[in-house]
Amino acid sequence: MSIIGTVDSLWRYPVKSMRGEEMEELFAGYGGVYGDRLFAFRSSAAPAGFPYFTGRDQRQMIRYRPRFRHPEKAARPINLTEAEQNGAAPLSASREELMIDVETPDGNLFAIDDPRLAESVRDGQDHELTLLRSDRAITDCRPISLFSVQTAQQIGNEIGSQVDKRRFRANIYLDLPGARPFAEDQFVGRSLRLGSKVVVSIVARDARCMMVTLDPDTSEKRPAVLKTIAQAHDGQAGIYGAVLSEGMVRKGDAVELLD
């Protein structure tokens, strides 16, 4: 076992494909990050295997900013102390307490279930949108995603200009100062301890799509990001994990590579 770095930053995405929020701490559970991707829009025009309406369909979607109406209820499980002390299952706040409002790019504010929000997101496209709500993160592949800042820097070097790490929409960004870029690829099949309690088994590399081409602030496309990942890195950047030991992760926590 060895400490290989620290937690650089923590993120969750209350609505799938909308803007994320940076956290000082978050709860990593078996089902994913608490409060992460609780909502998504299902598209009538999408294939059955991936039914969601995302930035791939409407790139402006990543500029919509979701906010929990009661952030104190959305910060961690409501029985966290009991869960940590007695091994009880972590419990979520009620659906009403985890209600979300969304600010649109033009400054309007709608409740997540307001039909006007779906119309704004759809923006005239021939899709019928249905709002989905889940008690667990509606993720594409695995419950939690990780990405090193060194990898983001390397992709920028290969393109010839800085790349914002937020393009990669990870839950946990790692700072691995003694490691080379893309070092996290070698963690597949091993586990990481984050802080004093959370253990994450690294199960796969993250295959990338056009979402990484979108600027997180302007939604402008930069195809060179995905092209570089495809040509130089087998189309993969970052890693997916499954949580083996639940708990709170905090910015600055030590990252330990387990045998």
C-alpha atoms as one frame of an Amber mdcrd trajectory, in Angstrom:
protein
   0.000   0.000   0.000   1.214   3.509  -0.776  -0.101   7.069  -0.779   0.082
   8.272  -4.358  -1.639  11.652  -4.194  -4.624  13.613  -2.951  -8.198  14.369
  -3.903  -8.004  17.479  -6.087 -11.738  18.217  -6.299 -15.156  16.605  -5.926
 -18.156  16.966  -8.243 -21.695  15.768  -8.637 -24.253  16.334 -11.380 -27.805
  16.520  -9.983 -29.332  16.312 -13.479 -27.769  14.054 -16.083 -25.873  16.088
 -18.720 -26.428  19.429 -16.971 -23.739  21.468 -15.207 -22.050  19.928 -12.194
 -21.492  21.425  -8.768 -18.183  21.341  -6.938 -18.298  19.959  -3.403 -15.979
  20.289  -0.430 -17.084  16.810   0.607 -19.427  14.127  -0.689 -20.795  10.753
   0.319 -19.613   7.874  -1.856 -21.991   4.924  -1.522 -22.538   1.609  -3.226
 -25.026   3.214  -5.601 -22.773   6.166  -6.395 -22.371   9.701  -5.093 -25.209
  10.974  -2.901 -27.234  13.503  -4.904 -25.552  12.626  -8.198 -27.655  12.299
 -11.380 -30.960  11.922  -9.572 -32.807  13.241 -12.616 -32.548  12.657 -16.344
 -34.665  13.296 -19.410 -35.774  10.326 -21.492 -36.068  11.023 -25.212 -38.680
   9.447 -27.473 -36.156   9.609 -30.322 -33.314   7.852 -28.485 -32.430   4.161
 -28.855 -33.630   1.759 -26.178 -30.077   1.048 -25.046 -29.437   4.717 -24.245
 -32.790   6.476 -23.841 -31.515   9.773 -22.458 -31.603  13.267 -23.924 -28.125
  14.744 -23.290 -25.585  17.233 -24.539 -25.086  14.929 -27.491 -28.568  15.908
 -28.624 -28.587  19.527 -27.428 -25.185  20.886 -26.478 -26.637  23.889 -24.618
 -27.920  21.432 -22.021 -24.553  21.455 -20.232 -25.058  25.172 -19.486 -28.230
  24.551 -17.459 -27.426  24.918 -13.758 -29.327  22.656 -11.300 -29.521  23.570
  -7.622 -30.955  21.630  -4.712 -33.762  23.572  -3.081 -32.642  22.315   0.358
 -28.855  21.926   0.036 -28.410  20.867   3.650 -30.610  17.815   3.022 -28.725
  16.999  -0.173 -25.258  17.112   1.378 -25.128  13.619   2.917 -27.386  10.754
   4.076 -29.787  11.866   6.772 -28.586   9.142   9.179 -24.876   9.363   8.414
 -23.746   9.262  12.072 -25.840   6.173  12.801 -24.665   4.525   9.584 -21.014
   5.098  10.456 -21.327   4.063  14.086 -23.729   1.134  13.888 -23.482  -0.091
  10.322 -27.013   0.985   9.426 -27.863   1.469   5.765 -27.456   5.113   4.695
 -30.829   6.773   4.093 -31.716   9.487   1.589 -33.792  12.542   2.350 -37.330
  12.561   0.977 -38.013  13.361  -2.650 -39.472  16.709  -1.605 -36.316  17.535
   0.351 -34.186  16.629  -2.691 -36.185  18.828  -5.051 -34.152  20.669  -7.699
 -34.570  24.013  -9.442 -32.760  24.649 -12.710 -31.451  27.964 -14.001 -31.462
  28.133 -17.801 -28.676  29.812 -19.795 -30.917  32.843 -20.323 -31.551  33.242
 -16.590 -34.989  31.684 -16.137 -35.555  29.454 -13.126 -37.818  26.402 -13.294
 -38.545  23.487 -10.993 -37.110  20.302 -12.445 -40.632  18.953 -13.086 -41.961
  22.142 -14.699 -42.997  21.323 -18.306 -41.507  24.656 -19.384 -38.049  23.355
 -18.467 -38.444  20.340 -20.751 -39.569  22.651 -23.546 -36.557  24.887 -22.991
 -34.169  21.919 -23.026 -35.803  20.425 -26.128 -35.423  23.764 -27.942 -37.734
  22.881 -30.814 -36.252  19.465 -31.543 -38.569  16.622 -32.510 -38.142  14.753
 -29.244 -40.760  14.035 -26.626 -39.034  14.369 -23.263 -40.037  12.520 -20.098
 -38.487  13.358 -16.741 -36.973  10.407 -14.875 -36.252  10.364 -11.137 -34.065
   7.777  -9.429 -32.859   7.227  -5.878 -29.514   6.094  -7.316 -27.242   7.823
  -9.779 -28.385   7.446 -13.395 -24.918   6.773 -14.753 -23.866   5.395 -18.128
 -21.566   2.644 -16.922 -20.443   2.457 -13.285 -21.460   4.245 -10.057 -18.447
   6.557  -9.764 -15.882   8.126 -12.091 -12.336   9.326 -11.428  -9.848  11.353
 -13.459  -6.372  12.699 -12.733  -5.472  16.330 -13.297  -2.216  15.111 -14.851
  -4.203  13.363 -17.579  -6.184  16.523 -18.299  -2.934  18.478 -18.531  -1.432
  15.913 -20.894  -4.396  16.052 -23.250  -3.972  19.823 -23.314  -0.277  19.431
 -24.105  -1.071  17.086 -26.971  -3.635  19.507 -28.401  -1.435  22.531 -27.859
  -3.570  24.493 -25.411  -5.059  24.122 -21.946  -8.000  21.742 -21.483 -10.534
  22.368 -18.700 -10.779  19.212 -16.578 -14.538  19.785 -16.203 -14.996  18.514
 -19.760 -14.541  14.989 -18.408 -17.399  15.228 -15.871 -15.738  13.053 -13.235
 -16.969  12.725  -9.671 -13.473  12.666  -8.209 -10.421  14.389  -9.673  -7.117
  13.045  -8.400  -3.823  14.894  -8.076  -1.069  12.298  -8.584   2.104  14.423
  -8.564   4.541  11.524  -8.705   2.807   9.730 -11.537   2.812  10.135 -15.281
  -0.328  11.191 -17.175  -2.849   8.401 -17.699  -1.338   6.569 -14.725  -4.867
   5.816 -13.537  -5.221   3.337 -16.420  -2.942   1.025 -14.432  -5.318   1.056
 -11.442  -7.876  -1.172 -13.192  -8.170  -4.377 -11.159  -6.872  -2.671  -8.016
  -8.468  -0.487  -5.338  -7.999   3.032  -4.016  -8.602   4.232  -0.486  -9.812
   7.841  -0.406  -9.371   9.445   2.968  -9.756   7.233   6.029 -12.662   5.010
   4.992 -13.839   4.997   1.388 -12.466   2.189  -0.779 -13.162   2.141  -4.508
 -12.462  -0.834  -6.755 -11.326   0.353 -10.186 -13.199  -1.729 -12.727 -12.695
  -0.173 -16.180 -11.244   2.642 -18.248 -13.671   5.308 -19.397 -14.529   5.202
 -23.117 -15.159   8.765 -24.289 -17.837  10.316 -26.507 -18.420  13.753 -28.038
 -19.393  15.248 -24.661 -15.697  15.926 -23.977 -15.599  18.237 -27.004 -18.017
  20.690 -25.337 -16.705  23.682 -23.409 -18.399  23.480 -19.958 -19.075  27.245
 -19.897 -19.948  28.065 -23.502 -20.858  24.630 -24.975 -18.689  25.429 -27.986
 -17.308  22.335 -29.702 -13.630  21.484 -29.819 -13.352  18.246 -31.802  -9.584
  18.024 -31.233 -10.178  16.833 -27.659 -11.983  13.659 -28.682  -9.785  13.192
 -31.750  -6.652  13.231 -29.601  -8.107  10.768 -27.095  -9.202   8.470 -29.927
  -5.907   8.537 -31.794  -3.425   8.590 -28.915  -5.269   6.820 -26.090  -7.568
   4.200 -27.599 -10.552   6.488 -27.138 -10.348   6.210 -23.343  -9.520   8.700
 -20.594 -10.257   8.342 -16.896 -11.530   5.360 -14.932 -14.728   3.918 -13.469
 -15.035   2.512  -9.976 -17.361   0.592  -7.697 -17.476   1.538  -4.017 -16.473
  -1.268  -1.652 -16.531   0.758   1.577 -18.942   3.684   1.896 -18.274   7.023
   3.535 -17.432  10.676   3.157 -14.667  11.860   0.843 -13.208  15.330   1.307
 -11.164  17.630  -0.860  -7.487  17.160   0.015  -7.937  13.602   1.305  -5.042
  11.222   0.771  -5.309   8.741  -2.099  -3.824   5.340  -1.313  -3.258   2.578
  -3.862  -4.050  -0.779  -2.291  -2.462  -4.118  -3.160
